[in-house]
Structures are given as structure tokens and as C-alpha cells.
Amino acid sequence: MAAPARTLLASRLAGFGTTIFAEMSALAERTGAINLGQGFPDTDGPAEVLEAAVEALRGGRNQYPPGPGIAPLREAIAAHQRRFHGIEVDPDGEVLVTTGATEAIAAALLALCEPGDEVVTFEPYYDSYAACIALAGARRRVVTLRPPRYEIDPEALAAAFSARTRLVLLNTPHNPTGKVFTRAELELIAGHCRERDVLAVCDEVYEHLVYDGREHIPLATLPGMAERTLTISSAGKTFSVTGWKIGWASGPRALVAAVQTAKQFLTFVSGAPFQPAIAHALGLPDAYFESFRADLEAKRDRLCAGLEAAGLEVFRPAGTYFVTADIRPLGEHDGHAFCMALPERAGVVAVPTVVFYDDKDAGRSLIRFAFCKRDDVIDEAAARMARLRG
Ligand SMILES: Cc1ncc(COP(=O)(O)O)c(C=O)c1O
């Protein structure tokens, strides 16, 4: 049925095939290769959080929750924003629970963009950004981040704005590069937003995964940004429950209300028994967040060392689950072809970063690995990658 479906696809979605994550996970499944493609952990989240979900499920929390999310979860999200970032939001009207960050992103773009509006974003971009901008009938204006540091080029940023710019869609810490935007870079973005009266949507799903003593700075905390920024996050990454799809958006009442209008016609609500469990999770002591971060930082070091030993040029990430690398030191140039052959050659699955670029030349030789995996899995993947060198 694949061929007819493609011909029936509306022109808005022309060019959007199966997401690369599904494609590469299917490849891993088919070949039995180690899947360092898709960003999901291979261990469960905290037992007490799982128990809270079981309790909710057995306790009858199985019908539609309220549209904006259950009050204890909205309160926990507001408390989390205050505790970790010093951001004040009213749980009643300034917080919206969504079906993962994915739905929050889709609802935000559908709610806030008119057809023909422009959205400034950064490439490589998370793949749902391009699709949701297209669904909203908007156009993406992309600023390219280049290794090794993936810094913003201020001139390219300025050139991406126009009279049609409606919003900036930012992701920090950034997937797939692992970049954590610096205060100076965020200030640059904020300056354009203030000057041109543009909105910002900031995807912060990796907010707790920042390494080497660096700081995650929510865009909403910059001067003049709280009133124009919708902040999006999710429980999936922070509590290793990516399949639960509990996300949220917070920010000014008018922005949240607009997003809720779109959201109610997408899923209406979801995740009834998971909502109380995530309310509990958000209140875990600091020690949980710190040990989770330290654990992932050690995994980052482990995989980076392995990939370097295998001969790749590794761009050590400051945050997230991911590390990008250039394959040219291996005498390779085409990341897509390399990743398609990698299961066969080395028994490992990685993602070609080029699929997240409009400027294909900028991403051609880059690939991404996820390190949110057990140490023995990382070690085995690194040992297999080392065979490429031979
Ligand atoms: C940058 C970014 N945003 C959003 C998401 C999706 O989050 P969720 O699973 O909560 O929908 C991901 C998941 O990989 C991501 O990397």
C-alpha cells in the first residue's frame, strides 16, 4: 500500500516520507544491529515513577483527563519551572499538558502561523519542525549550524528574518548536534525577536542533560522574552519514559490559550494514568536529576572515546543524548550511504544528519549516534565501529 499512499499525499506534505528514526530503527530490527539511531534509553525510568503510573491505572485513572491536563501535573510543571529556572507560570492558564513535546510543537505552529508566514529555525533541525511548519502552511527560513562548534553566524541569523517572520523555533539543548546555546547566542536571537516583535517557541526537552558544568538557559528567562516565548518540554527524556508521551507547553496566557485551541482538535487529551506519575516525577529530589545527568555525561564520554578510537572526527556534545561525527577521516563522504551500509559492515545503526539539513552539502558527511544506552551496549557498539578502521 506504500505507493498509492504516496500519490494521495497532500502537496503540503510532499517530500515528507517515513521519519528517519522509524526507518533506521526498522533497519536495526531487520539486521539485528545495535540501534544507536533513535534516541530512546534501553533502561526504565525510576521505579517509583513507574509504580505511580501502575497505581493510577489500577486506581481508575483511565478516562479522559481535563483538556489542559490534571491540576497536580500542571502545578508540578509550574513548580519545576520555578525550581530549576526561576520562571513563574500560573498552572491555571499558563501551562498546557500535551501528547509529548511533539504535539506541543505541532499545535504551536498550527495555532500561531498564518499560511505564508515564515518560521526561523536552525539546521540541522529536529525532523518534526520541517513537517509541522509545512502542515501550518508556513515557510521555514533556516540558519545553518556548522561543526565543530555549531555556532550561530550572526549575519546568517539576521538574513533569515523578514517582514513575514512570525516566530523563531529554537531547540536548546539541541538535537542532533548536542549543542547548548550560549547566553550570547540566545541574546542575539532574543534581540531580533524583540526588535521585530516576533514570537519564540523554545523546545527544551533535553533541559536536564547539560554537561561539563554548563548551564541550560531557557530563552524565556532573557529580558523581554517571557511575554513572547512558549516553552516546550517533555517527561520522556528526563525520566526515561519516551513511550509515555507526556509533554507540556508553558508561557503567557494568550500563547498557551492559542496552542490549546489547536491541541484540543489534535488529540484532545491523552495519558490519563501517566499524568499523576509525571506529577510525582517532577517533584523528585535534586539528587535524581543530578545523578541522571552525571550518568549520561559518563555515557557521552564512553561513546565519544569509542568513536574517536574508531577513527571518526567526533564533535563532543555539551548536552542531550546525542553525538555527531564526521566520517571523512574514514575516507567516506556520504553519511546516508554510510549509515545504510553500517549495519552490514559493523552491526551498528546511526542516523545520517544530512536528513536534518536543507543545505545538503553542510550535512553530507555527518552522522549521529545516541548514547542513552547501557554501558555494555555502548562498549560493544564502539568495538564494532573499530572494525571499520581495520
Ligand atoms: C528536539 C526534540 N523535540 C521533541 C522531541 C519529541 O519529544 P516527545 O517524545 O516528548 O514528543 C524530541 C524527541 O526525540 C526531540 O529530540
The ligand as a MOL file (V3000), in Angstrom:
LIG
                    3D

  0  0  0     0  0            999 V3000
M  V30 BEGIN CTAB
M  V30 COUNTS 16 16 0 0 0
M  V30 BEGIN ATOM
M  V30 1 C 14.3590 18.1270 19.9870 0
M  V30 2 C 13.2140 17.2350 20.2570 0
M  V30 3 N 11.9860 17.7380 20.3920 0
M  V30 4 C 10.9360 16.9590 20.6320 0
M  V30 5 C 11.0650 15.5980 20.7430 0
M  V30 6 C 9.8480 14.7510 20.9510 0
M  V30 7 O 9.5280 14.6670 22.2680 0
M  V30 8 P 8.3080 13.7660 22.7550 0
M  V30 9 O 8.7230 12.3420 22.6690 0
M  V30 10 O 8.0380 14.2380 24.1230 0
M  V30 11 O 7.1550 14.0450 21.8260 0
M  V30 12 C 12.3220 15.0100 20.6180 0
M  V30 13 C 12.4760 13.5480 20.7060 0
M  V30 14 O 13.4490 12.9790 20.2660 0
M  V30 15 C 13.4220 15.8540 20.3700 0
M  V30 16 O 14.6460 15.3370 20.2150 0
M  V30 END ATOM
M  V30 BEGIN BOND
M  V30 1 1 1 2
M  V30 2 1 2 3
M  V30 3 2 2 15
M  V30 4 2 3 4
M  V30 5 1 4 5
M  V30 6 1 5 6
M  V30 7 2 5 12
M  V30 8 1 6 7
M  V30 9 1 7 8
M  V30 10 2 8 9
M  V30 11 1 8 10
M  V30 12 1 8 11
M  V30 13 1 12 13
M  V30 14 1 12 15
M  V30 15 2 13 14
M  V30 16 1 15 16
M  V30 END BOND
M  V30 END CTAB
M  END
